[in-house]
Amino acid sequence: ISAALLLALLAATLKAAGSSLLARLDELARDYGLFATDQLSVRVDDSAEIGAAVERLRAEPPAELGGFPVVSVEDLSAGAGGLPPTEGLRYRLDGSGAGQGAARVVVRPSGTEPKLKSYLEVIVPVGSSVADAREVARDQLDAIRHDLAKALGFD
């Protein structure tokens, strides 16, 4: 409830100044890059398919996803960044050499249903247009999702 009240206060303050929450998000995107997220969830009939897909990624991590080189792979089963161990993998992608920004992918089995879940994030530098950056982000997320599905064997 407190967060909702703070958001309402921010919206009212921005409106009084002739702005909006969406305009403020666009300002933040211009300052820090446009952050966009998506996911890939694959439901399976046999839970063993999930473990096999994760093991494929462990054995043969992709060198590239969606045109971004993979710069690091973290096996979360050993714990990472002070977090306790959990089944999953985290990929950090870097497209700065191509002016693309950066990306991150986390792959893990669902804890409650027979699904493999993947969380995708891209950060796109904003040039002259936030709308153009949104379109670039959508294209990048689509490309990452496609390559990840292929690497998992679910294409």
C-alpha positions as a printed Julia matrix, in Angstrom:
155×3 Matrix{Float64}:
  0.0     0.0     0.0
  2.86    2.37    0.81
  4.37    1.92   -2.66
  1.0     2.62   -4.3
  0.64    5.81   -2.24
  4.12    6.97   -3.23
  3.37    6.27   -6.88
  0.12    8.25   -6.62
  2.02   11.12   -4.99
  4.63   11.08   -7.76
  1.88   11.03  -10.43
  0.12   13.98   -8.77
  3.37   15.95   -8.45
  4.26   15.33  -12.09
  0.75   16.24  -13.24
  0.92   19.52  -11.3
  4.19   20.25  -13.11
  2.57   19.52  -16.49
  4.15   16.09  -16.9
  3.24   12.42  -16.39
  4.64    9.11  -15.2
  5.23    8.01  -18.79
  7.08   11.24  -19.6
  9.25   10.71  -16.5
 10.04    7.15  -17.61
 11.09    8.52  -21.0
 13.39   11.03  -19.26
 14.97    8.22  -17.25
 15.43    6.19  -20.44
 17.22    9.11  -22.08
 19.51    9.44  -19.05
 20.22    5.76  -18.3
 19.07    3.75  -21.32
 15.79    2.04  -22.04
 15.35   -1.13  -19.96
 12.99   -3.69  -21.48
 12.11   -7.21  -20.34
 10.39  -10.29  -21.66
 10.31  -13.98  -20.93
 10.37  -17.38  -22.54
  8.34  -20.03  -20.72
  8.21  -23.55  -22.06
  5.67  -26.01  -20.64
  6.69  -29.66  -20.95
  4.87  -32.96  -20.51
  7.9   -34.69  -19.01
  9.8   -32.81  -16.29
 12.99  -34.6   -17.33
 13.01  -32.38  -20.44
 13.67  -29.38  -18.21
 16.75  -30.88  -16.61
 18.01  -32.06  -20.0
 17.63  -28.56  -21.48
 19.5   -26.94  -18.58
 22.25  -29.57  -18.83
 22.57  -28.84  -22.58
 23.16  -25.18  -21.73
 25.71  -26.11  -19.07
 27.58  -28.45  -21.4
 27.43  -26.15  -24.44
 26.78  -22.56  -23.4
 25.89  -20.35  -26.36
 28.6   -17.95  -27.48
 25.96  -15.5   -28.69
 22.26  -14.81  -28.11
 20.31  -12.46  -30.34
 23.47  -11.01  -31.86
 24.96  -10.22  -28.43
 28.18  -12.0   -27.45
 27.86  -13.91  -24.17
 30.52  -12.38  -21.9
 29.8   -14.42  -18.77
 27.85  -17.45  -17.64
 27.04  -18.02  -13.98
 25.87  -21.39  -12.74
 23.47  -20.4    -9.98
 23.49  -23.92   -8.53
 26.78  -22.96   -6.87
 25.34  -19.68   -5.53
 26.26  -16.32   -7.03
 26.64  -12.76   -5.84
 25.88  -13.66   -2.25
 22.66  -15.47   -3.22
 22.01  -19.01   -2.0
 22.34  -21.86   -4.51
 19.39  -22.4    -6.84
 18.96  -24.37  -10.03
 19.56  -22.03  -12.94
 21.96  -20.17  -15.19
 22.58  -16.45  -15.71
 24.07  -15.02  -18.9
 25.44  -11.53  -19.3
 25.54  -10.25  -22.86
 27.41   -7.24  -24.21
 26.56   -5.44  -27.42
 28.4    -2.21  -26.65
 30.85   -2.83  -29.48
 27.91   -2.68  -31.89
 26.17    0.19  -30.06
 23.53   -2.18  -28.75
 23.92   -1.77  -25.0
 23.75   -4.84  -22.78
 21.46   -7.73  -21.97
 20.91  -10.4   -19.34
 19.22  -13.8   -19.45
 18.27  -16.02  -16.51
 17.13  -19.6   -17.15
 15.59  -21.72  -14.4
 13.04  -24.45  -13.85
  9.71  -23.38  -12.37
  9.33  -24.37   -8.75
  5.6   -25.01   -9.04
  4.8   -26.37  -12.5
  6.42  -28.34  -15.34
  7.92  -25.28  -17.06
 11.32  -23.94  -17.92
 11.34  -20.2   -17.39
 13.71  -17.69  -18.92
 13.81  -14.03  -18.05
 15.22  -11.65  -20.67
 16.39   -8.06  -20.23
 17.98   -5.59  -22.63
 19.3    -2.09  -22.06
 19.15    0.06  -25.19
 20.89    3.44  -25.45
 18.4     6.14  -26.43
 19.39    8.37  -29.32
 16.95   10.91  -30.63
 13.78    8.9   -29.99
 12.57    6.8   -27.07
 10.0     5.24  -29.42
 12.81    4.09  -31.72
 14.69    2.65  -28.71
 11.53    0.72  -27.72
 11.37   -0.79  -31.21
 15.05   -1.76  -31.07
 14.5    -3.31  -27.63
 11.54   -5.35  -28.91
 13.61   -6.62  -31.85
 16.53   -7.5   -29.57
 14.29   -9.36  -27.11
 12.69  -11.29  -29.99
 16.13  -12.28  -31.32
 17.38  -13.35  -27.89
 14.18  -15.36  -27.26
 14.54  -17.12  -30.64
 18.23  -18.02  -30.11
 17.62  -19.15  -26.53
 14.74  -21.43  -27.56
 17.04  -22.96  -30.16
 19.88  -23.43  -27.64
 17.44  -25.08  -25.23
 16.18  -27.39  -27.95
 12.65  -25.94  -27.9
 12.62  -24.11  -31.24
